[in-house]
Amino acid sequence: MNEHSKRIILAMIVTCQLMMVLDASVLVTAIPEIGRTLHLSTAALTWVQNAYILAFGGFLLIGARAGDILGRRKTFSVGITLFSVASMLAGMAPSATLLLVARAMQGIAAAIATPSALALLSVSFSEARERSKAIAVYSAVAGAGGSVGLIVGGLLTDLISWRAGMFLNVPIGIALLLMVPRYMQETESKSGRLDIMGAMTSVIGMTALAFGFVEAASAGWGTPEVWGSLALGSISLAAFVWIEARVKEPITPLRLFASRTRSGAYLGRLLLLCGNYPIFFFVPQFLQNVLHFNSLEAGLAIMPFTVIQFGMMYAMPSLVTRFGNAKVLIIGLLIAITGTSWLSMLSADSSYFTHLFLPLIVMGCGAGMIFQPFTTLGLSDVEAKDAGAASGLVNVAHQTGASLGLAVLIAVFEAVNRQAVPSTTSFTHAISVSIMGSAVFLTASLLAVLILLLPADRAQRTAAAALRKVS
């Protein structure tokens, strides 16, 4: 495969990832408008996001397994086709119910396409240095795409309608489908069966947990629906682990967790997204409801984060080569925690430059150092037969963290806001406490890196040094 073809394949994979990540965030700055148009409360509006994210995260594992069995190019094409159709339906949805159904369809389609895209990246870039560069580009898009979605969503909402953000995916999907037969080679398909029970228990488990937290936000913790949902989620996830340990062809081979490095990368990424993603739900609410920005202005106001994060992509290969993934992660997380803690000091009298612009710069610098190492470590030392499952788990950690973090912190927001007389001050205080909750999640991610990844990194470096001495 020549360099020109590789660049086009990387562009296609990055475009696919950008579509999926954008779709999780493109409606965030449009949420107030969607609420007014479709008559949804603040807590109910979280399902515009979670319907997509939960379906995405819940079906990622079976999507990865489907790619292994059916061939990754074929699975990639099916996912892009379904995603384009679901995007059209979401843009045309006349009611909240139909919008949520279409959003869930988008999530399932993304779960089919994304693992195959990441697996095709691993196959197409086999040499270590070129793979590192390709993963750096992929990770930058995965990290910054959410913020770009805020800007694009705000622009389209102000100029046209929130529905335009959904229609935007259709021509992009068609262009990708036309390019697939020409540039992407089919991977070898394998005989096997799909682990339907494993997939269903994981989807039910994550959806029930998210529903429990969101229901607690609107109805309080004392209702049987809340505790019933949380119990169902816990039991379903326990059943998922039990099934995966016994089924002949699991969607999540538990041997992937035998590596301390991969386990730490999955856990650290999940906790990172628990803290990082909800920020971009709450900050636009503050910008629009307190500082009275319109949708476009709210999206543009978050650009400092996006620009700095994307710019860090160019420094990452040399930083990782010099310091190693674990040390870069630690530094990046410390910077992100600092910026997030600073951002949590919002008040009703806050100004944009001091209390948002500068913290977003710091957060973007930290975030730009985090996603590539987590992706690289999550795929480290994976056998070819497990490439799809491993790439699926990277994305599961990403999407599951986003949905659970948003569900937990919206419950925090509603609990704090419910205790006070509704006002701009109480609304801002609730956002401030919620963002501090994000800093707590980021700190937990740092602890996972320190406990699991740093010792493994030291052991690998010691072994490599010993091998060099012997040779």
DRENDO-1510 file (C-alpha; in Angstrom, 1 decimal, always signed):
<recs>
REC; n; res; u; v; w
REC; 1; MET; +0.0; +0.0; +0.0 .
REC; 2; ASN; +1.5; +3.3; -1.1 .
REC; 3; GLU; +1.7; +6.5; +1.0 .
REC; 4; HIS; -1.1; +8.2; -1.0 .
REC; 5; SER; -3.5; +5.4; -0.3 .
REC; 6; LYS; -2.6; +5.4; +3.4 .
REC; 7; ARG; -3.3; +9.1; +3.7 .
REC; 8; ILE; -6.7; +8.7; +2.1 .
REC; 9; ILE; -7.5; +5.7; +4.3 .
REC; 10; LEU; -6.5; +7.8; +7.4 .
REC; 11; ALA; -8.7; +10.7; +6.2 .
REC; 12; MET; -11.6; +8.3; +5.8 .
REC; 13; ILE; -11.2; +6.8; +9.2 .
REC; 14; VAL; -10.7; +10.2; +10.8 .
REC; 15; THR; -13.8; +11.5; +9.0 .
REC; 16; CYS; -15.8; +8.5; +10.3 .
REC; 17; GLN; -14.6; +9.2; +13.8 .
REC; 18; LEU; -15.4; +12.9; +13.5 .
REC; 19; MET; -19.0; +12.1; +12.4 .
REC; 20; MET; -19.5; +9.9; +15.4 .
REC; 21; VAL; -18.0; +12.3; +17.9 .
REC; 22; LEU; -19.6; +15.3; +16.4 .
REC; 23; ASP; -23.0; +13.6; +16.7 .
REC; 24; ALA; -22.6; +13.3; +20.4 .
REC; 25; SER; -22.0; +17.1; +20.8 .
REC; 26; VAL; -23.5; +18.9; +17.8 .
REC; 27; LEU; -26.9; +19.2; +19.6 .
REC; 28; VAL; -25.5; +20.5; +22.9 .
REC; 29; THR; -25.6; +24.2; +22.1 .
REC; 30; ALA; -29.0; +23.6; +20.5 .
REC; 31; ILE; -30.4; +21.9; +23.6 .
REC; 32; PRO; -32.3; +25.0; +24.9 .
REC; 33; GLU; -33.9; +25.4; +21.4 .
REC; 34; ILE; -34.8; +21.6; +21.3 .
REC; 35; GLY; -36.3; +21.9; +24.7 .
REC; 36; ARG; -38.5; +24.8; +23.6 .
REC; 37; THR; -39.4; +23.2; +20.2 .
REC; 38; LEU; -40.2; +19.7; +21.6 .
REC; 39; HIS; -41.3; +20.7; +25.1 .
REC; 40; LEU; -38.6; +18.8; +27.1 .
REC; 41; SER; -37.4; +19.6; +30.7 .
REC; 42; THR; -33.7; +19.9; +31.5 .
REC; 43; ALA; -33.5; +16.4; +32.9 .
REC; 44; ALA; -35.4; +15.0; +29.9 .
REC; 45; LEU; -33.1; +16.8; +27.6 .
REC; 46; THR; -30.2; +14.6; +28.8 .
REC; 47; TRP; -31.8; +11.8; +26.8 .
REC; 48; VAL; -31.2; +13.6; +23.6 .
REC; 49; GLN; -27.5; +13.0; +24.4 .
REC; 50; ASN; -27.8; +9.7; +26.3 .
REC; 51; ALA; -30.0; +7.9; +23.7 .
REC; 52; TYR; -27.1; +8.3; +21.3 .
REC; 53; ILE; -24.3; +7.7; +23.7 .
REC; 54; LEU; -25.8; +4.7; +25.5 .
REC; 55; ALA; -26.7; +2.9; +22.3 .
REC; 56; PHE; -23.2; +3.7; +21.0 .
REC; 57; GLY; -21.4; +2.4; +24.0 .
REC; 58; GLY; -23.8; -0.5; +24.6 .
REC; 59; PHE; -23.5; -2.0; +21.1 .
REC; 60; LEU; -19.8; -1.2; +20.5 .
REC; 61; LEU; -18.7; -4.6; +21.6 .
REC; 62; ILE; -21.0; -6.5; +19.4 .
REC; 63; GLY; -20.1; -4.1; +16.6 .
REC; 64; ALA; -16.5; -5.0; +17.1 .
REC; 65; ARG; -17.2; -8.7; +17.1 .
REC; 66; ALA; -19.3; -8.3; +13.9 .
REC; 67; GLY; -16.3; -6.8; +12.2 .
REC; 68; ASP; -14.2; -9.8; +13.1 .
REC; 69; ILE; -16.7; -12.3; +11.8 .
REC; 70; LEU; -18.1; -10.5; +8.7 .
REC; 71; GLY; -15.1; -8.4; +7.7 .
REC; 72; ARG; -14.3; -4.9; +8.8 .
REC; 73; ARG; -14.7; -3.1; +5.5 .
REC; 74; LYS; -18.2; -4.6; +5.1 .
REC; 75; THR; -19.1; -3.8; +8.7 .
REC; 76; PHE; -17.8; -0.3; +8.2 .
REC; 77; SER; -20.0; +0.3; +5.2 .
REC; 78; VAL; -23.1; -1.1; +6.9 .
REC; 79; GLY; -22.5; +1.2; +9.9 .
REC; 80; ILE; -22.0; +4.3; +7.7 .
REC; 81; THR; -25.2; +3.5; +5.7 .
REC; 82; LEU; -27.3; +3.1; +8.8 .
REC; 83; PHE; -25.8; +6.2; +10.3 .
REC; 84; SER; -26.7; +8.3; +7.3 .
REC; 85; VAL; -30.3; +7.0; +7.2 .
REC; 86; ALA; -30.7; +7.6; +11.0 .
REC; 87; SER; -29.3; +11.1; +10.7 .
REC; 88; MET; -31.9; +11.9; +8.1 .
REC; 89; LEU; -34.7; +10.6; +10.3 .
REC; 90; ALA; -33.4; +12.6; +13.3 .
REC; 91; GLY; -33.4; +15.8; +11.3 .
REC; 92; MET; -37.0; +15.1; +10.2 .
REC; 93; ALA; -38.3; +14.0; +13.6 .
REC; 94; PRO; -41.6; +15.8; +14.4 .
REC; 95; SER; -41.7; +14.7; +18.1 .
REC; 96; ALA; -39.4; +14.1; +21.0 .
REC; 97; THR; -40.1; +10.3; +20.9 .
REC; 98; LEU; -39.1; +10.0; +17.3 .
REC; 99; LEU; -36.0; +12.1; +17.8 .
REC; 100; LEU; -34.9; +9.8; +20.7 .
REC; 101; VAL; -35.5; +6.7; +18.6 .
REC; 102; ALA; -33.5; +8.1; +15.7 .
REC; 103; ARG; -30.7; +9.2; +18.1 .
REC; 104; ALA; -30.6; +5.6; +19.4 .
REC; 105; MET; -30.4; +4.3; +15.8 .
REC; 106; GLN; -27.5; +6.7; +15.2 .
REC; 107; GLY; -25.8; +5.2; +18.3 .
REC; 108; ILE; -26.2; +1.6; +17.1 .
REC; 109; ALA; -24.9; +2.6; +13.6 .
REC; 110; ALA; -21.9; +4.3; +15.2 .
REC; 111; ALA; -21.2; +1.2; +17.3 .
REC; 112; ILE; -21.1; -0.9; +14.1 .
REC; 113; ALA; -18.8; +1.5; +12.1 .
REC; 114; THR; -16.3; +2.8; +14.7 .
REC; 115; PRO; -14.6; -0.4; +15.9 .
REC; 116; SER; -14.0; -1.5; +12.3 .
REC; 117; ALA; -12.6; +2.0; +11.5 .
REC; 118; LEU; -10.1; +1.8; +14.4 .
REC; 119; ALA; -9.2; -1.9; +13.5 .
REC; 120; LEU; -8.6; -0.8; +9.9 .
REC; 121; LEU; -6.3; +1.9; +11.1 .
REC; 122; SER; -4.2; -0.7; +13.1 .
REC; 123; VAL; -4.1; -3.0; +10.0 .
REC; 124; SER; -3.2; -0.2; +7.5 .
REC; 125; PHE; -0.5; +1.3; +9.7 .
REC; 126; SER; +1.6; -1.6; +10.8 .
REC; 127; GLU; +5.0; +0.2; +11.3 .
REC; 128; ALA; +5.3; +1.5; +14.9 .
REC; 129; ARG; +6.2; +5.2; +14.1 .
REC; 130; GLU; +3.6; +5.6; +11.4 .
REC; 131; ARG; +1.0; +4.0; +13.6 .
REC; 132; SER; +1.9; +6.4; +16.4 .
REC; 133; LYS; +1.4; +9.3; +14.1 .
REC; 134; ALA; -1.9; +7.9; +12.8 .
REC; 135; ILE; -3.2; +7.3; +16.3 .
REC; 136; ALA; -2.2; +10.9; +17.3 .
REC; 137; VAL; -4.4; +12.2; +14.5 .
REC; 138; TYR; -7.2; +9.9; +15.4 .
REC; 139; SER; -7.0; +10.7; +19.1 .
REC; 140; ALA; -6.9; +14.5; +18.4 .
REC; 141; VAL; -10.1; +14.1; +16.4 .
REC; 142; ALA; -11.7; +12.0; +19.1 .
REC; 143; GLY; -10.8; +14.5; +21.7 .
REC; 144; ALA; -11.4; +17.7; +19.9 .
REC; 145; GLY; -14.3; +16.6; +17.8 .
REC; 146; GLY; -16.8; +17.1; +20.6 .
REC; 147; SER; -15.8; +20.7; +21.0 .
REC; 148; VAL; -16.0; +21.3; +17.2 .
REC; 149; GLY; -19.5; +19.9; +17.4 .
REC; 150; LEU; -20.5; +22.6; +19.8 .
REC; 151; ILE; -19.3; +25.3; +17.4 .
REC; 152; VAL; -20.9; +23.6; +14.3 .
REC; 153; GLY; -24.1; +23.0; +16.2 .
REC; 154; GLY; -24.3; +26.6; +17.5 .
REC; 155; LEU; -23.7; +27.9; +14.0 .
REC; 156; LEU; -26.3; +25.8; +12.3 .
REC; 157; THR; -28.9; +26.4; +15.1 .
REC; 158; ASP; -28.5; +30.2; +14.8 .
REC; 159; LEU; -28.4; +30.3; +11.0 .
REC; 160; ILE; -30.8; +27.5; +10.0 .
REC; 161; SER; -32.1; +25.1; +12.7 .
REC; 162; TRP; -30.9; +22.4; +15.1 .
REC; 163; ARG; -32.1; +19.9; +12.6 .
REC; 164; ALA; -29.4; +20.9; +10.1 .
REC; 165; GLY; -26.8; +19.3; +12.4 .
REC; 166; MET; -28.4; +16.0; +11.7 .
REC; 167; PHE; -28.7; +16.5; +8.0 .
REC; 168; LEU; -25.0; +17.4; +7.7 .
REC; 169; ASN; -24.0; +13.8; +8.2 .
REC; 170; VAL; -25.9; +12.5; +5.1 .
REC; 171; PRO; -23.6; +13.9; +2.3 .
REC; 172; ILE; -20.5; +13.0; +4.3 .
REC; 173; GLY; -21.8; +9.4; +4.8 .
REC; 174; ILE; -22.5; +9.1; +1.0 .
REC; 175; ALA; -19.0; +10.4; +0.2 .
REC; 176; LEU; -17.4; +7.8; +2.5 .
REC; 177; LEU; -19.5; +5.0; +1.0 .
REC; 178; LEU; -18.4; +5.9; -2.5 .
REC; 179; MET; -14.7; +5.8; -1.4 .
REC; 180; VAL; -14.8; +2.6; +0.5 .
REC; 181; PRO; -14.6; +0.1; -2.4 .
REC; 182; ARG; -11.8; +2.0; -4.0 .
REC; 183; TYR; -9.4; +2.5; -1.1 .
REC; 184; MET; -10.2; +0.0; +1.7 .
REC; 185; GLN; -9.2; -3.6; +1.5 .
REC; 186; GLU; -11.5; -6.2; +3.1 .
REC; 187; THR; -10.0; -8.0; +6.1 .
REC; 188; GLU; -10.3; -11.7; +6.3 .
REC; 189; SER; -13.7; -12.8; +7.7 .
REC; 190; LYS; -13.8; -15.5; +10.4 .
REC; 191; SER; -16.3; -18.2; +11.3 .
REC; 192; GLY; -18.1; -17.5; +14.6 .
REC; 193; ARG; -21.3; -16.5; +16.4 .
REC; 194; LEU; -22.4; -13.2; +17.8 .
REC; 195; ASP; -22.7; -13.1; +21.6 .
REC; 196; ILE; -26.3; -11.7; +21.7 .
REC; 197; MET; -26.8; -12.4; +25.4 .
REC; 198; GLY; -23.6; -10.6; +26.3 .
REC; 199; ALA; -24.6; -7.7; +24.2 .
REC; 200; MET; -28.1; -7.4; +25.6 .
REC; 201; THR; -27.0; -7.6; +29.3 .
REC; 202; SER; -24.3; -4.9; +28.7 .
REC; 203; VAL; -26.8; -2.6; +27.0 .
REC; 204; ILE; -29.5; -3.2; +29.6 .
REC; 205; GLY; -27.0; -2.7; +32.4 .
REC; 206; MET; -25.6; +0.6; +31.2 .
REC; 207; THR; -29.0; +2.0; +30.2 .
REC; 208; ALA; -30.6; +1.1; +33.5 .
REC; 209; LEU; -27.7; +2.8; +35.5 .
REC; 210; ALA; -28.0; +6.0; +33.4 .
REC; 211; PHE; -31.8; +6.0; +33.7 .
REC; 212; GLY; -31.5; +5.6; +37.5 .
REC; 213; PHE; -29.3; +8.6; +37.9 .
REC; 214; VAL; -31.3; +10.8; +35.5 .
REC; 215; GLU; -34.5; +9.7; +37.2 .
REC; 216; ALA; -33.0; +10.6; +40.5 .
REC; 217; ALA; -32.3; +14.1; +39.1 .
REC; 218; SER; -35.9; +14.7; +38.3 .
REC; 219; ALA; -37.8; +12.7; +41.0 .
REC; 220; GLY; -35.3; +12.4; +43.9 .
REC; 221; TRP; -33.5; +9.4; +45.4 .
REC; 222; GLY; -36.5; +8.1; +47.3 .
REC; 223; THR; -38.5; +6.6; +44.5 .
REC; 224; PRO; -38.6; +2.9; +43.7 .
REC; 225; GLU; -37.9; +3.6; +40.0 .
REC; 226; VAL; -34.5; +5.0; +40.9 .
REC; 227; TRP; -33.4; +2.1; +43.1 .
REC; 228; GLY; -35.1; -0.5; +40.8 .
REC; 229; SER; -33.1; +0.9; +37.8 .
REC; 230; LEU; -29.8; +1.0; +39.7 .
REC; 231; ALA; -30.4; -2.6; +40.9 .
REC; 232; LEU; -31.3; -3.8; +37.4 .
REC; 233; GLY; -28.2; -2.1; +36.0 .
REC; 234; SER; -25.9; -3.7; +38.6 .
REC; 235; ILE; -27.5; -7.2; +38.2 .
REC; 236; SER; -27.3; -7.0; +34.4 .
REC; 237; LEU; -23.6; -6.0; +34.4 .
REC; 238; ALA; -22.8; -8.8; +36.8 .
REC; 239; ALA; -24.7; -11.2; +34.4 .
REC; 240; PHE; -22.6; -9.8; +31.5 .
REC; 241; VAL; -19.3; -10.6; +33.3 .
REC; 242; TRP; -20.7; -14.1; +34.1 .
REC; 243; ILE; -21.7; -14.7; +30.5 .
REC; 244; GLU; -18.4; -13.5; +29.1 .
REC; 245; ALA; -16.5; -15.8; +31.4 .
REC; 246; ARG; -18.4; -18.9; +30.1 .
REC; 247; VAL; -19.6; -18.3; +26.5 .
REC; 248; LYS; -17.5; -19.9; +23.8 .
REC; 249; GLU; -17.1; -16.7; +21.7 .
REC; 250; PRO; -17.5; -13.7; +23.9 .
REC; 251; ILE; -17.9; -10.1; +22.6 .
REC; 252; THR; -15.5; -9.1; +25.3 .
REC; 253; PRO; -12.7; -11.7; +25.9 .
REC; 254; LEU; -11.8; -11.3; +29.5 .
REC; 255; ARG; -8.2; -12.1; +28.6 .
REC; 256; LEU; -8.0; -8.5; +27.4 .
REC; 257; PHE; -8.1; -7.4; +31.1 .
REC; 258; ALA; -5.2; -9.7; +32.0 .
REC; 259; SER; -2.9; -6.9; +30.9 .
REC; 260; ARG; -2.5; -4.3; +33.7 .
REC; 261; THR; -1.7; -1.7; +31.1 .
REC; 262; ARG; -4.8; -2.2; +29.0 .
REC; 263; SER; -7.1; -2.5; +32.1 .
REC; 264; GLY; -5.6; +0.8; +33.5 .
REC; 265; ALA; -6.1; +2.5; +30.1 .
REC; 266; TYR; -9.8; +1.4; +29.9 .
REC; 267; LEU; -10.5; +2.5; +33.5 .
REC; 268; GLY; -8.6; +5.7; +33.2 .
REC; 269; ARG; -10.3; +6.6; +29.9 .
REC; 270; LEU; -13.8; +5.9; +31.4 .
REC; 271; LEU; -13.2; +8.1; +34.4 .
REC; 272; LEU; -11.7; +10.8; +32.2 .
REC; 273; LEU; -14.8; +11.0; +30.1 .
REC; 274; CYS; -17.0; +10.9; +33.2 .
REC; 275; GLY; -15.4; +14.2; +34.1 .
REC; 276; ASN; -14.6; +15.7; +30.7 .
REC; 277; TYR; -17.8; +15.2; +28.7 .
REC; 278; PRO; -20.4; +16.7; +31.1 .
REC; 279; ILE; -18.4; +20.0; +31.1 .
REC; 280; PHE; -19.6; +20.6; +27.6 .
REC; 281; PHE; -23.2; +20.1; +28.6 .
REC; 282; PHE; -23.0; +22.6; +31.5 .
REC; 283; VAL; -20.7; +25.3; +30.1 .
REC; 284; PRO; -23.1; +26.1; +27.1 .
REC; 285; GLN; -26.0; +26.3; +29.6 .
REC; 286; PHE; -24.0; +28.8; +31.6 .
REC; 287; LEU; -23.0; +30.8; +28.5 .
REC; 288; GLN; -26.6; +31.0; +27.2 .
REC; 289; ASN; -28.6; +31.3; +30.4 .
REC; 290; VAL; -26.3; +33.4; +32.5 .
REC; 291; LEU; -24.1; +35.4; +30.1 .
REC; 292; HIS; -26.9; +35.5; +27.5 .
REC; 293; PHE; -24.8; +34.2; +24.6 .
REC; 294; ASN; -26.7; +32.9; +21.6 .
REC; 295; SER; -26.0; +29.3; +20.3 .
REC; 296; LEU; -23.2; +30.4; +17.9 .
REC; 297; GLU; -21.5; +32.6; +20.4 .
REC; 298; ALA; -21.6; +29.8; +23.0 .
REC; 299; GLY; -20.0; +27.4; +20.5 .
REC; 300; LEU; -17.3; +30.0; +19.5 .
REC; 301; ALA; -16.7; +30.7; +23.2 .
REC; 302; ILE; -15.4; +27.1; +23.7 .
REC; 303; MET; -13.0; +27.4; +20.7 .
REC; 304; PRO; -9.9; +28.0; +22.9 .
REC; 305; PHE; -10.2; +24.5; +24.3 .
REC; 306; THR; -10.6; +23.0; +20.8 .
REC; 307; VAL; -7.7; +25.0; +19.2 .
REC; 308; ILE; -5.2; +24.2; +22.0 .
REC; 309; GLN; -6.2; +20.5; +22.2 .
REC; 310; PHE; -5.9; +20.0; +18.5 .
REC; 311; GLY; -2.6; +21.9; +18.4 .
REC; 312; MET; -1.1; +19.5; +21.0 .
REC; 313; MET; -1.4; +16.7; +18.4 .
REC; 314; TYR; +1.8; +18.0; +16.8 .
REC; 315; ALA; +3.8; +17.8; +20.0 .
REC; 316; MET; +2.5; +14.4; +21.2 .
REC; 317; PRO; +4.8; +12.0; +19.2 .
REC; 318; SER; +8.0; +13.7; +20.5 .
REC; 319; LEU; +6.6; +14.0; +24.1 .
REC; 320; VAL; +5.6; +10.3; +24.2 .
REC; 321; THR; +8.9; +9.2; +22.7 .
REC; 322; ARG; +10.9; +11.2; +25.2 .
REC; 323; PHE; +8.8; +10.7; +28.4 .
REC; 324; GLY; +6.6; +7.6; +27.7 .
REC; 325; ASN; +2.9; +7.3; +27.7 .
REC; 326; ALA; +2.3; +7.1; +31.5 .
REC; 327; LYS; +4.3; +10.2; +32.4 .
REC; 328; VAL; +2.6; +12.3; +29.6 .
REC; 329; LEU; -0.7; +11.1; +30.9 .
REC; 330; ILE; +0.1; +12.1; +34.5 .
REC; 331; ILE; +1.2; +15.6; +33.4 .
REC; 332; GLY; -1.8; +16.0; +31.1 .
REC; 333; LEU; -4.3; +15.0; +33.8 .
REC; 334; LEU; -2.7; +17.3; +36.4 .
REC; 335; ILE; -3.1; +20.2; +33.9 .
REC; 336; ALA; -6.7; +19.2; +33.1 .
REC; 337; ILE; -7.6; +19.0; +36.8 .
REC; 338; THR; -6.1; +22.4; +37.4 .
REC; 339; GLY; -8.1; +23.9; +34.6 .
REC; 340; THR; -11.3; +22.2; +35.5 .
REC; 341; SER; -11.0; +23.3; +39.2 .
REC; 342; TRP; -10.4; +26.8; +38.0 .
REC; 343; LEU; -13.5; +26.6; +35.8 .
REC; 344; SER; -15.6; +25.4; +38.8 .
REC; 345; MET; -15.2; +28.8; +40.4 .
REC; 346; LEU; -18.0; +30.2; +38.2 .
REC; 347; SER; -20.5; +32.7; +39.8 .
REC; 348; ALA; -23.3; +34.8; +38.5 .
REC; 349; ASP; -20.8; +37.7; +38.3 .
REC; 350; SER; -18.2; +35.8; +36.4 .
REC; 351; SER; -16.7; +37.3; +33.2 .
REC; 352; TYR; -15.9; +35.2; +30.1 .
REC; 353; PHE; -12.2; +36.0; +29.8 .
REC; 354; THR; -11.1; +35.4; +33.4 .
REC; 355; HIS; -13.5; +32.6; +34.4 .
REC; 356; LEU; -13.9; +30.7; +31.1 .
REC; 357; PHE; -11.4; +31.6; +28.4 .
REC; 358; LEU; -8.3; +31.1; +30.5 .
REC; 359; PRO; -9.5; +27.9; +32.2 .
REC; 360; LEU; -10.5; +26.5; +28.8 .
REC; 361; ILE; -7.0; +27.2; +27.5 .
REC; 362; VAL; -5.5; +25.2; +30.4 .
REC; 363; MET; -8.0; +22.4; +30.1 .
REC; 364; GLY; -7.4; +22.1; +26.3 .
REC; 365; CYS; -3.6; +21.8; +26.9 .
REC; 366; GLY; -4.2; +19.0; +29.4 .
REC; 367; ALA; -6.8; +17.2; +27.3 .
REC; 368; GLY; -4.5; +17.3; +24.3 .
REC; 369; MET; -2.0; +15.2; +26.2 .
REC; 370; ILE; -4.4; +12.5; +27.4 .
REC; 371; PHE; -6.3; +10.9; +24.6 .
REC; 372; GLN; -3.5; +9.5; +22.4 .
REC; 373; PRO; -1.7; +7.7; +25.3 .
REC; 374; PHE; -4.9; +6.2; +26.5 .
REC; 375; THR; -5.7; +5.0; +23.0 .
REC; 376; THR; -2.2; +3.6; +22.5 .
REC; 377; LEU; -2.1; +1.8; +25.8 .
REC; 378; GLY; -5.6; +0.4; +25.3 .
REC; 379; LEU; -4.4; -1.3; +22.1 .
REC; 380; SER; -1.0; -2.4; +23.4 .
REC; 381; ASP; +0.2; -6.0; +22.9 .
REC; 382; VAL; -3.2; -7.1; +21.4 .
REC; 383; GLU; -3.2; -10.2; +19.3 .
REC; 384; ALA; -4.6; -9.9; +15.8 .
REC; 385; LYS; -7.6; -12.0; +16.7 .
REC; 386; ASP; -8.6; -9.6; +19.5 .
REC; 387; ALA; -7.9; -6.3; +17.6 .
REC; 388; GLY; -11.6; -5.7; +17.0 .
REC; 389; ALA; -12.6; -6.4; +20.6 .
REC; 390; ALA; -9.7; -4.2; +22.0 .
REC; 391; SER; -10.6; -1.3; +19.7 .
REC; 392; GLY; -14.3; -1.8; +20.8 .
REC; 393; LEU; -13.3; -1.5; +24.4 .
REC; 394; VAL; -11.4; +1.7; +23.8 .
REC; 395; ASN; -14.6; +3.2; +22.4 .
REC; 396; VAL; -16.8; +1.6; +25.1 .
REC; 397; ALA; -14.8; +3.2; +27.8 .
REC; 398; HIS; -15.1; +6.6; +25.9 .
REC; 399; GLN; -18.9; +6.4; +25.4 .
REC; 400; THR; -19.8; +4.7; +28.7 .
REC; 401; GLY; -17.8; +7.3; +30.6 .
REC; 402; ALA; -19.6; +10.1; +28.7 .
REC; 403; SER; -23.1; +8.8; +29.4 .
REC; 404; LEU; -22.5; +7.8; +33.0 .
REC; 405; GLY; -20.7; +11.0; +33.9 .
REC; 406; LEU; -23.5; +13.1; +32.4 .
REC; 407; ALA; -26.1; +11.1; +34.2 .
REC; 408; VAL; -24.3; +11.3; +37.6 .
REC; 409; LEU; -23.5; +15.0; +37.3 .
REC; 410; ILE; -27.0; +16.0; +36.1 .
REC; 411; ALA; -28.2; +14.3; +39.3 .
REC; 412; VAL; -25.7; +16.5; +41.2 .
REC; 413; PHE; -26.9; +19.6; +39.4 .
REC; 414; GLU; -30.6; +19.0; +40.0 .
REC; 415; ALA; -29.9; +18.1; +43.7 .
REC; 416; VAL; -28.1; +21.4; +44.3 .
REC; 417; ASN; -30.5; +23.5; +42.2 .
REC; 418; ARG; -33.6; +22.0; +43.9 .
REC; 419; GLN; -32.4; +23.1; +47.3 .
REC; 420; ALA; -32.5; +26.8; +46.5 .
REC; 421; VAL; -35.1; +29.3; +45.2 .
REC; 422; PRO; -34.7; +29.3; +41.4 .
REC; 423; SER; -32.5; +32.1; +40.3 .
REC; 424; THR; -29.4; +32.9; +38.2 .
REC; 425; THR; -27.3; +32.6; +41.4 .
REC; 426; SER; -28.6; +29.1; +42.3 .
REC; 427; PHE; -28.4; +28.0; +38.7 .
REC; 428; THR; -24.8; +29.1; +38.5 .
REC; 429; HIS; -23.9; +27.5; +41.9 .
REC; 430; ALA; -25.4; +24.2; +40.7 .
REC; 431; ILE; -23.2; +24.3; +37.5 .
REC; 432; SER; -20.2; +25.2; +39.6 .
REC; 433; VAL; -20.7; +22.2; +41.9 .
REC; 434; SER; -21.3; +19.9; +38.9 .
REC; 435; ILE; -18.0; +21.0; +37.3 .
REC; 436; MET; -16.2; +20.4; +40.6 .
REC; 437; GLY; -17.6; +16.9; +40.3 .
REC; 438; SER; -15.9; +16.7; +36.9 .
REC; 439; ALA; -12.6; +17.5; +38.6 .
REC; 440; VAL; -13.2; +14.7; +41.1 .
REC; 441; PHE; -13.7; +12.2; +38.2 .
REC; 442; LEU; -10.5; +13.5; +36.5 .
REC; 443; THR; -8.6; +13.0; +39.8 .
REC; 444; ALA; -9.9; +9.4; +39.9 .
REC; 445; SER; -8.6; +8.9; +36.4 .
REC; 446; LEU; -5.2; +10.2; +37.6 .
REC; 447; LEU; -5.2; +7.7; +40.5 .
REC; 448; ALA; -5.9; +4.9; +38.0 .
REC; 449; VAL; -2.9; +6.0; +36.0 .
REC; 450; LEU; -0.7; +6.2; +39.1 .
REC; 451; ILE; -1.8; +2.8; +40.5 .
REC; 452; LEU; -2.1; +0.7; +37.3 .
REC; 453; LEU; -0.2; +2.3; +34.4 .
REC; 454; LEU; +2.8; +4.0; +36.0 .
REC; 455; PRO; +4.2; +0.7; +37.6 .
REC; 456; ALA; +3.6; -1.2; +34.3 .
REC; 457; ASP; +5.4; +1.5; +32.3 .
REC; 458; ARG; +8.4; +1.4; +34.7 .
REC; 459; ALA; +8.5; -2.4; +34.4 .
REC; 460; GLN; +8.4; -2.3; +30.6 .
REC; 461; ARG; +11.2; +0.3; +30.5 .
REC; 462; THR; +13.3; -1.7; +32.9 .
REC; 463; ALA; +12.9; -4.8; +30.9 .
REC; 464; ALA; +13.7; -2.9; +27.6 .
REC; 465; ALA; +16.9; -1.5; +29.2 .
REC; 466; ALA; +17.9; -4.9; +30.4 .
REC; 467; LEU; +17.4; -6.4; +27.0 .
REC; 468; ARG; +19.5; -3.6; +25.4 .
REC; 469; LYS; +22.4; -4.4; +27.8 .
REC; 470; VAL; +22.2; -8.1; +27.0 .
REC; 471; SER; +22.2; -7.4; +23.3 .
</recs>
